[in-house]
């Protein structure tokens, strides 16, 4: 399975998650199923962010594209979810600093303080803590499948713990545990596909189209969903 195919799957699952969040009632089976499937997207994009960092011809241009589309996406994102957070492209832009810091020669205490600042800043973004942790682990263990598999397990456990802590007051221990376990399935699927079936290649055709489509789709699909929600109200 090539890189672009994996990204298209991620886009499809992301749309499932956004449809659930915008149109369905939290707690019912369809909402939980679509939401959990959608968690495939974030870790997949974090994984490919690391690949992009090492493969891109210009890291500055890469960061610039993320910044431009993050800014363009913020109003549609805020209209869609009204949660006051910065959108996922801002999260990816922030996470792009992680491999830069790891590779840059500096004192150990400077590395640690810088990483703490990145993790702290992520609290203003979608996928706080989880995304920068995933990127950090993917950089550290890049090319080592066993360690990457362990990294996915760490991310899944942390994600479930964070979600469990938010569910428990409303649902009780048992239901909160079930919901949190379900939340980890999308991330687990991301790990299975990327570590077992991803071949490391791009599509040979439409490379320029694929590059720009993934950026453009994010704000456009949010605007379309907002329009649909407005029309059916």
C-alpha positions as CSV (number, residue, x, y, z in Angstrom):
1,X,0.0,0.0,0.0
2,X,1.6,3.3,-1.0
3,X,1.7,6.6,0.9
4,X,-1.0,8.3,-1.0
5,X,-3.4,5.4,-0.6
6,X,-2.8,5.5,3.1
7,X,-3.5,9.3,3.1
8,X,-6.8,8.8,1.2
9,X,-7.9,6.3,3.7
10,X,-7.0,8.8,6.5
11,X,-9.0,11.5,4.8
12,X,-12.1,9.1,4.5
13,X,-11.8,8.2,8.2
14,X,-11.4,11.9,9.2
15,X,-14.6,12.8,7.4
16,X,-16.4,10.0,9.3
17,X,-15.2,11.5,12.5
18,X,-16.2,15.0,11.6
19,X,-19.6,13.9,10.4
20,X,-20.2,12.2,13.8
21,X,-19.0,15.3,15.7
22,X,-21.2,17.7,13.7
23,X,-24.3,15.7,13.1
24,X,-24.7,12.9,15.6
25,X,-25.5,12.6,19.3
26,X,-22.5,11.6,21.5
27,X,-22.9,8.2,23.2
28,X,-24.9,6.3,20.5
29,X,-23.4,3.4,18.6
30,X,-23.1,5.2,15.3
31,X,-21.5,8.3,16.8
32,X,-18.9,6.2,18.7
33,X,-18.2,4.0,15.7
34,X,-17.6,6.8,13.3
35,X,-15.6,8.8,15.8
36,X,-13.3,5.8,16.6
37,X,-12.7,5.1,13.0
38,X,-11.7,8.7,12.5
39,X,-8.9,8.5,15.0
40,X,-7.0,6.6,12.3
41,X,-6.3,9.9,10.6
42,X,-4.4,11.9,13.2
43,X,-1.7,9.3,13.9
44,X,-1.4,8.5,10.2
45,X,-0.8,12.1,9.4
46,X,1.7,12.4,12.2
47,X,3.6,9.4,10.8
48,X,3.7,11.0,7.4
49,X,4.7,14.3,8.8
50,X,7.9,12.7,10.0
51,X,8.4,11.1,6.6
52,X,7.8,14.4,4.9
53,X,10.3,16.1,7.1
54,X,13.0,13.8,6.0
55,X,12.0,13.5,2.3
56,X,11.0,17.0,1.4
57,X,13.3,19.1,-0.7
58,X,12.7,22.2,1.4
59,X,11.7,22.0,5.0
60,X,10.9,25.8,5.1
61,X,8.5,25.4,2.2
62,X,6.9,22.4,3.9
63,X,6.4,24.4,7.1
64,X,5.1,27.3,5.0
65,X,2.5,25.2,3.3
66,X,1.3,23.9,6.7
67,X,1.1,27.5,8.0
68,X,-0.8,28.9,5.1
69,X,-3.4,26.1,5.1
70,X,-3.6,26.1,8.9
71,X,-4.6,29.8,8.8
72,X,-7.1,29.2,6.0
73,X,-8.6,26.3,7.8
74,X,-9.1,27.9,11.2
75,X,-12.4,29.7,10.5
76,X,-14.0,26.6,8.9
77,X,-12.7,24.6,11.8
78,X,-14.1,27.0,14.4
79,X,-17.4,27.1,12.6
80,X,-17.6,23.3,12.5
81,X,-16.6,22.5,16.1
82,X,-16.8,25.7,18.2
83,X,-14.3,24.3,20.7
84,X,-11.8,27.2,20.7
85,X,-8.8,25.0,19.7
86,X,-6.4,25.5,16.8
87,X,-7.0,23.0,14.0
88,X,-5.0,19.9,13.2
89,X,-2.8,21.6,10.6
90,X,-1.5,24.0,13.4
91,X,-0.9,20.8,15.4
92,X,1.2,19.3,12.6
93,X,3.0,22.6,12.2
94,X,3.9,22.6,15.8
95,X,4.9,18.9,15.6
96,X,7.3,19.7,12.7
97,X,9.5,21.4,15.3
98,X,10.0,18.1,17.1
99,X,12.4,16.4,14.5
100,X,14.1,19.8,14.0
101,X,14.9,19.9,17.7
102,X,16.0,16.3,17.9
103,X,18.4,16.8,15.0
104,X,19.7,20.2,16.1
105,X,22.9,20.0,18.3
106,X,22.2,21.6,21.6
107,X,22.6,20.9,25.3
108,X,20.4,18.2,26.8
109,X,18.6,20.6,29.0
110,X,17.8,22.8,26.0
111,X,16.3,19.8,24.2
112,X,14.2,19.0,27.2
113,X,12.9,22.5,27.8
114,X,12.1,23.0,24.1
115,X,10.2,19.7,24.0
116,X,8.3,20.7,27.2
117,X,7.3,24.0,25.5
118,X,6.1,22.1,22.4
119,X,4.0,19.7,24.5
120,X,2.6,22.6,26.6
121,X,1.7,24.7,23.5
122,X,-0.1,21.7,22.1
123,X,-2.8,22.2,24.7
124,X,-4.1,25.0,22.5
125,X,-4.4,22.6,19.5
126,X,-6.4,19.7,18.4
127,X,-4.9,16.4,19.5
128,X,-2.9,17.9,22.4
129,X,-0.1,15.8,23.9
130,X,-0.9,12.8,21.7
131,X,0.2,14.3,18.4
132,X,3.6,15.6,19.6
133,X,4.2,12.4,21.5
134,X,3.5,10.4,18.4
135,X,5.8,12.5,16.3
136,X,8.6,12.3,18.9
137,X,8.4,8.5,19.1
138,X,8.2,8.2,15.3
139,X,11.4,10.3,14.9
140,X,13.2,8.5,17.7
141,X,12.5,5.0,16.3
142,X,12.2,5.8,12.6
143,X,12.9,2.7,10.5
144,X,12.7,0.3,13.5
145,X,9.4,-1.5,13.3
146,X,9.4,-3.2,16.7
147,X,10.1,0.1,18.4
148,X,7.5,1.8,16.3
149,X,4.9,-0.8,17.2
150,X,5.7,-0.2,20.9
151,X,5.4,3.6,20.2
152,X,1.9,3.0,18.9
153,X,1.0,1.0,22.0
154,X,2.2,3.9,24.2
155,X,0.2,6.4,22.2
156,X,-2.9,4.3,22.4
157,X,-2.6,3.8,26.1
158,X,-2.1,7.5,26.8
159,X,-5.0,8.4,24.5
160,X,-7.3,5.9,26.3
161,X,-6.3,7.2,29.7
162,X,-7.0,10.8,28.7
163,X,-10.4,9.9,27.3
164,X,-11.3,7.7,30.2
165,X,-10.6,10.6,32.6
166,X,-13.1,12.8,30.6
167,X,-15.7,10.0,30.4
168,X,-15.8,8.7,33.9
169,X,-17.8,11.5,35.5
170,X,-20.6,11.2,33.0
171,X,-20.7,7.5,32.3
172,X,-19.2,5.6,35.3
173,X,-16.1,3.4,35.3
174,X,-17.3,0.5,33.2
175,X,-18.8,2.5,30.3
176,X,-16.0,5.0,30.4
177,X,-13.5,2.1,30.1
178,X,-15.4,0.6,27.1
179,X,-15.6,4.0,25.4
180,X,-11.9,4.6,26.0
181,X,-11.0,1.2,24.6
182,X,-13.0,1.9,21.5
183,X,-11.2,5.2,21.0
184,X,-7.9,3.3,20.7
185,X,-9.1,1.2,17.7
186,X,-8.6,3.8,15.0
187,X,-5.0,4.4,16.2
188,X,-4.3,0.7,16.4
189,X,-5.6,0.3,12.8
190,X,-3.2,3.1,11.7
191,X,-0.3,1.2,13.3
192,X,-1.3,-2.1,11.6
193,X,-1.6,-0.6,8.2
194,X,1.5,1.6,8.3
195,X,3.8,-1.0,9.9
196,X,2.5,-4.1,8.1
197,X,1.2,-2.9,4.7
198,X,2.8,0.4,3.9
199,X,5.5,0.0,1.2
200,X,7.2,3.3,1.6
201,X,6.4,4.5,-2.0
202,X,4.3,7.2,-3.5
203,X,1.8,6.9,-6.3
204,X,3.7,7.2,-9.6
205,X,0.9,9.3,-11.1
206,X,-0.7,12.7,-10.1
207,X,2.0,13.4,-7.6
208,X,1.5,17.2,-7.7
209,X,-2.3,16.7,-7.5
210,X,-1.9,14.4,-4.5
211,X,0.4,16.9,-2.7
212,X,-2.0,19.8,-2.9
213,X,-5.2,17.8,-2.6
214,X,-4.4,16.8,1.0
215,X,-3.9,20.4,2.0
216,X,-6.9,21.9,0.1
217,X,-9.3,19.1,1.2
218,X,-9.1,20.0,4.9
219,X,-10.7,23.5,4.9
220,X,-12.9,22.7,1.9
221,X,-14.6,19.6,3.5
222,X,-15.2,21.6,6.7
223,X,-16.9,24.4,4.8
224,X,-19.1,21.8,3.0
225,X,-20.1,20.1,6.2
226,X,-20.9,23.5,7.8
227,X,-23.0,24.4,4.8
228,X,-24.9,21.0,5.0
229,X,-25.5,21.6,8.7
230,X,-26.9,25.1,8.0
231,X,-29.2,23.8,5.3
232,X,-30.7,21.0,7.3
233,X,-31.4,23.0,10.4
